Amino acid sequence: MRKTRLGKRDASMLGLGMMGIEPLGDAEIRELFGTARALGVDVFDHADIYGSEWHACERRFGEALRLAPDERDAIVIQSKCGIRRDAHGFDCSAEHIVRQVEGSLSALRTDRLDVLLLHRPDALVEPDEVARAFDALESAGKVVAFGVSNHTPGQIELLRSAVRQPLVADQVQFGLGHAGLVAQGIAANMEGVAQSAVRDGGLVDWARLNGVRLQAWSPFRRGFFEGSLFDDGAPSALRDTLARVGASHGLTASGAATAWISRHPAEIQTVVGTTRPERLREAAAGIDARLSRSEWYEMLGAAGYTIP
Ligand SMILES: NC(=O)c1ccc[n+]([C@@H]2O[C@H](COP(=O)([O-])OP(=O)(O)OC[C@H]3O[C@@H](n4cnc5c(N)ncnc54)[C@H](OP(=O)(O)O)[C@@H]3O)[C@@H](O)[C@H]2O)c1
């Protein structure tokens, strides 16, 4: 499995998202985790909000796996906070961040998060409060590295004005079903092409220049939970191209979809959410494949984007 840098350590280019594990039994979680580890996956992505109540998926992970110290040390446990489930909107106040991390550590049965992400930009954010929370969590050894999710360059710069720690990652919605992050730049300046509108602040180029690792969430979905790349709602040209190009590399369509993300020179990590070991294997195979430039652009075009 290809690796990339995530803060001060190496981490697998494929991460496994834990958003859907609540209904799984202990044995199923162990099988999924064991499959991931055998494939070389070492990033496990959580959030306080995943599941039917605070920390539900984190708790299932902690309970089912009860990791030995060496197993724990070998992986990156990443979690997020900042979305309220008991109130409206988002909350990046110091009090909320610290309380949620304490809850995550207890649910996960671990003494530290390797990466903590602020889940969504908080319009009411006070950078000094974020800095206070991060300093407290870092000095207590409860969080090793910090980052964000769904943030623009400007929002990250604002946090950087107060936060001392490097912000190592930005986890964003990205894949062939929502490829605006890369589709915008190639259509810049084009009159009458909706794709040319800059809606993310030029995040991909900014992240490359600033050493911020991008992570792609919902890599197989279309839009915001509207369906998958592989169902009848996806463009037939995309389904055909994924199958054909994938087959030429010995991959399934989902392997082709992860190959498309990992081909980008920004070394974007892909965070898949499957709960099925076989699908995880298919996705992992794509990470180590290398698409040609032509295949990469053909897939972007088949997904419905303009290649001027
Ligand atoms: N930062 C954020 O704001 C944010 C938001 C959402 C998610 N996330 C993270 O990203 C992770 C992944 O997100 P996700 O679960 O939405 O994305 P995903 O990996 O794109 O999965 C979407 C769906 O596709 C299905 N799928 C996978 N392979 C398939 C195949 N070959 N054929 C048909 N269907 C297939 C999966 O179902 P099966 O389980 O049945 O395979 C899953 O329900 C989450 O677990 C979470 O950790 C982060």
PDBQT file of the ligand as one rigid body, heavy atoms in Angstrom, charges set to zero:
ROOT
HETATM    1  N1  LIG A 401     -15.425  14.941   6.912  1.00  0.00    +0.000 N 
HETATM    2  C1  LIG A 401     -16.677  14.820   6.563  1.00  0.00    +0.000 C 
HETATM    3  O1  LIG A 401     -17.462  15.794   6.542  1.00  0.00    +0.000 OA
HETATM    4  C2  LIG A 401     -17.191  13.453   6.185  1.00  0.00    +0.000 A 
HETATM    5  C3  LIG A 401     -18.480  13.301   5.666  1.00  0.00    +0.000 A 
HETATM    6  C4  LIG A 401     -18.897  12.012   5.301  1.00  0.00    +0.000 A 
HETATM    7  C5  LIG A 401     -18.032  10.925   5.472  1.00  0.00    +0.000 A 
HETATM    8  N2  LIG A 401     -16.798  11.112   6.021  1.00  0.00    +0.000 N 
HETATM    9  C6  LIG A 401     -15.853   9.976   6.204  1.00  0.00    +0.000 C 
HETATM   10  O2  LIG A 401     -15.648   9.387   4.946  1.00  0.00    +0.000 OA
HETATM   11  C7  LIG A 401     -15.911   7.976   5.035  1.00  0.00    +0.000 C 
HETATM   12  C8  LIG A 401     -16.417   7.501   3.718  1.00  0.00    +0.000 C 
HETATM   13  O3  LIG A 401     -17.628   8.135   3.417  1.00  0.00    +0.000 OA
HETATM   14  P1  LIG A 401     -18.849   7.354   2.743  1.00  0.00    +0.000 P 
HETATM   15  O4  LIG A 401     -19.172   6.129   3.484  1.00  0.00    +0.000 OA
HETATM   16  O5  LIG A 401     -19.900   8.370   2.521  1.00  0.00    +0.000 OA
HETATM   17  O6  LIG A 401     -18.195   7.045   1.335  1.00  0.00    +0.000 OA
HETATM   18  P2  LIG A 401     -17.930   5.922   0.287  1.00  0.00    +0.000 P 
HETATM   19  O7  LIG A 401     -16.730   5.127   0.614  1.00  0.00    +0.000 OA
HETATM   20  O8  LIG A 401     -17.952   6.722  -0.943  1.00  0.00    +0.000 OA
HETATM   21  O9  LIG A 401     -19.142   4.906   0.364  1.00  0.00    +0.000 OA
HETATM   22  C9  LIG A 401     -20.415   5.244  -0.087  1.00  0.00    +0.000 C 
HETATM   23  C10 LIG A 401     -21.261   4.031  -0.214  1.00  0.00    +0.000 C 
HETATM   24  O10 LIG A 401     -20.813   3.294  -1.343  1.00  0.00    +0.000 OA
HETATM   25  C11 LIG A 401     -21.040   1.925  -1.091  1.00  0.00    +0.000 C 
HETATM   26  N3  LIG A 401     -20.091   1.163  -1.893  1.00  0.00    +0.000 N 
HETATM   27  C12 LIG A 401     -18.776   0.987  -1.694  1.00  0.00    +0.000 A 
HETATM   28  N4  LIG A 401     -18.247   0.202  -2.665  1.00  0.00    +0.000 NA
HETATM   29  C13 LIG A 401     -19.283  -0.091  -3.468  1.00  0.00    +0.000 A 
HETATM   30  C14 LIG A 401     -19.381  -0.857  -4.656  1.00  0.00    +0.000 A 
HETATM   31  N5  LIG A 401     -18.320  -1.462  -5.207  1.00  0.00    +0.000 N 
HETATM   32  N6  LIG A 401     -20.603  -0.959  -5.237  1.00  0.00    +0.000 NA
HETATM   33  C15 LIG A 401     -21.667  -0.343  -4.721  1.00  0.00    +0.000 A 
HETATM   34  N7  LIG A 401     -21.625   0.404  -3.585  1.00  0.00    +0.000 NA
HETATM   35  C16 LIG A 401     -20.445   0.518  -2.981  1.00  0.00    +0.000 A 
HETATM   36  C17 LIG A 401     -20.825   1.727   0.382  1.00  0.00    +0.000 C 
HETATM   37  O11 LIG A 401     -21.704   0.736   0.903  1.00  0.00    +0.000 OA
HETATM   38  P3  LIG A 401     -21.198  -0.664   1.594  1.00  0.00    +0.000 P 
HETATM   39  O12 LIG A 401     -20.852  -0.394   3.016  1.00  0.00    +0.000 OA
HETATM   40  O13 LIG A 401     -22.401  -1.533   1.502  1.00  0.00    +0.000 OA
HETATM   41  O14 LIG A 401     -20.050  -1.172   0.797  1.00  0.00    +0.000 OA
HETATM   42  C18 LIG A 401     -21.208   3.089   0.972  1.00  0.00    +0.000 C 
HETATM   43  O15 LIG A 401     -22.511   3.041   1.515  1.00  0.00    +0.000 OA
HETATM   44  C19 LIG A 401     -16.894   7.848   6.201  1.00  0.00    +0.000 C 
HETATM   45  O16 LIG A 401     -16.885   6.552   6.784  1.00  0.00    +0.000 OA
HETATM   46  C20 LIG A 401     -16.355   8.885   7.139  1.00  0.00    +0.000 C 
HETATM   47  O17 LIG A 401     -15.271   8.359   7.875  1.00  0.00    +0.000 OA
HETATM   48  C21 LIG A 401     -16.364  12.347   6.359  1.00  0.00    +0.000 A 
ENDROOT
TORSDOF 0
